[in-house]
């Protein structure tokens, strides 16, 4: 029988996974201290994804599912993300402090997404000075 991870620990583990802990190593099990394993599962329609979290030592586990509906970023957020992107700084979500992930498209459009709160939005990169 596997150990149970308390619900308040579950949310903290997921936030750490998407935030500061994700930059160095996966968060550790609150029961035994072992590094947790994270497996992502994407829905076929691309709307939500799940993460299966498990401890290889004590066998504690749980699943997390993106429960919040997709929401747009405000233009101020997108401006901040572009500034951070252009200076090669890490982009953090102003709502939950998780890392914001981005995709760059061929037409110099960036899509910024927070995997925790499910905010998304696209922004156009400014024209390159040498292209004038």
Backbone torsions as a table, in degrees:
resi	resn	phi	psi	omega
1	UNK	NA	133.3	-178.0
2	UNK	-86.7	153.6	178.7
3	UNK	-72.8	157.6	-179.8
4	UNK	-104.9	132.9	175.9
5	UNK	-93.1	128.0	-178.2
6	UNK	-61.4	148.2	-175.9
7	UNK	-60.6	-37.2	178.8
8	UNK	-67.0	-31.7	175.8
9	UNK	-70.6	-33.9	-179.3
10	UNK	-60.4	-48.2	-179.3
11	UNK	-63.5	-41.2	179.0
12	UNK	-64.1	-39.2	178.5
13	UNK	-62.3	-45.0	-179.2
14	UNK	-66.2	-43.6	177.6
15	UNK	-61.5	-40.6	177.4
16	UNK	-64.7	-38.6	179.7
17	UNK	-61.7	-42.5	179.3
18	UNK	-84.7	-5.9	-176.3
19	UNK	-120.4	-137.4	-171.6
20	UNK	-54.7	-40.1	-178.0
21	UNK	-65.7	-33.7	-178.8
22	UNK	-62.9	-19.2	-178.9
23	UNK	-77.2	-26.1	-175.9
24	UNK	-114.2	-59.3	176.9
25	UNK	-153.2	163.8	179.6
26	UNK	-64.7	152.8	177.0
27	UNK	-59.1	160.9	-178.8
28	UNK	-100.3	154.2	178.9
29	UNK	-65.0	129.0	179.6
30	UNK	-72.7	-10.8	-178.5
31	UNK	-91.5	-49.3	-174.8
32	UNK	-119.2	-11.7	177.7
33	UNK	88.9	-0.4	179.2
34	UNK	-72.5	150.6	176.3
35	UNK	-66.6	130.0	-177.8
36	UNK	-78.3	154.1	176.0
37	UNK	-103.7	137.6	-179.3
38	UNK	-122.5	123.8	176.3
39	UNK	-119.9	123.9	-179.9
40	UNK	-95.4	140.7	179.2
41	UNK	-127.7	120.8	-178.7
42	UNK	-99.6	140.1	175.0
43	UNK	-70.7	150.3	179.7
44	UNK	-60.1	-35.3	-177.9
45	UNK	-82.7	-3.9	176.3
46	UNK	75.6	6.2	-175.1
47	UNK	-80.3	-37.7	-178.5
48	UNK	-137.6	161.2	172.7
49	UNK	-137.5	162.2	-179.1
50	UNK	-121.7	154.9	173.7
51	UNK	-126.9	127.1	175.1
52	UNK	-98.3	119.0	-178.0
53	UNK	-109.0	130.4	179.5
54	UNK	-144.9	152.3	177.6
55	UNK	-105.2	120.9	-179.0
56	UNK	-69.2	-17.5	-177.4
57	UNK	-90.7	-64.0	-175.3
58	UNK	-92.7	-1.3	176.8
59	UNK	69.5	11.7	174.9
60	UNK	-63.3	144.7	-179.8
61	UNK	-158.8	160.2	173.0
62	UNK	-162.8	165.1	176.0
63	UNK	-117.0	142.6	175.0
64	UNK	-120.3	136.6	178.3
65	UNK	-125.0	138.9	175.7
66	UNK	-61.6	108.0	-174.8
67	UNK	-100.1	-14.8	-177.2
68	UNK	-89.2	140.7	177.6
69	UNK	-68.5	151.6	177.8
70	UNK	-61.4	133.8	-179.4
71	UNK	-132.1	149.5	180.0
72	UNK	-82.4	149.2	171.6
73	UNK	-75.6	153.6	171.0
74	UNK	-77.8	156.6	-177.8
75	UNK	-60.9	-33.1	177.4
76	UNK	-61.9	-40.5	177.3
77	UNK	-62.7	-45.2	-178.9
78	UNK	-63.2	-38.0	176.7
79	UNK	-62.9	-43.2	177.7
80	UNK	-60.9	-44.8	-179.5
81	UNK	-62.3	-42.3	177.9
82	UNK	-61.5	-43.5	178.3
83	UNK	-60.0	-44.6	179.4
84	UNK	-65.4	-40.9	179.8
85	UNK	-61.7	-45.6	-176.8
86	UNK	-67.7	-22.0	177.6
87	UNK	-102.2	9.9	179.6
88	UNK	57.3	33.9	176.7
89	UNK	-96.2	153.4	175.9
90	UNK	-63.3	142.3	-179.4
91	UNK	-104.6	123.5	-178.7
92	UNK	-113.1	144.4	177.9
93	UNK	-70.8	127.4	179.1
94	UNK	-71.8	-10.6	-178.0
95	UNK	-94.3	-34.9	-175.6
96	UNK	-136.7	2.9	176.9
97	UNK	68.3	11.8	175.6
98	UNK	-78.9	163.0	177.0
99	UNK	-73.9	136.6	176.7
100	UNK	-91.4	131.5	177.5
101	UNK	-98.9	156.2	-177.9
102	UNK	-143.4	157.1	176.1
103	UNK	-127.3	132.4	177.7
104	UNK	-102.8	128.2	179.1
105	UNK	-97.2	163.2	-173.8
106	UNK	-64.1	-22.9	-179.2
107	UNK	-92.9	26.2	178.7
108	UNK	62.3	30.5	174.0
109	UNK	-102.1	134.9	176.6
110	UNK	-112.3	137.7	171.8
111	UNK	-109.5	125.5	-179.6
112	UNK	-107.6	132.2	-178.7
113	UNK	-136.1	138.1	170.3
114	UNK	-100.4	118.1	-177.4
115	UNK	-70.9	-17.2	-178.7
116	UNK	-87.1	-53.3	-176.0
117	UNK	-93.2	-8.7	174.7
118	UNK	69.0	28.3	170.9
119	UNK	-81.9	142.9	-179.7
120	UNK	-143.7	155.4	174.8
121	UNK	-177.1	156.3	-179.7
122	UNK	-113.3	147.8	178.0
123	UNK	-142.1	147.3	179.3
124	UNK	-90.6	128.8	173.5
125	UNK	-67.8	144.3	177.5
126	UNK	-64.1	156.7	179.1
127	UNK	-63.4	145.1	177.1
128	UNK	-71.4	139.4	179.9
129	UNK	-59.6	-33.1	-177.6
130	UNK	-79.1	-4.8	-178.2
131	UNK	-94.8	4.1	-178.7
132	UNK	-81.1	NA	NA
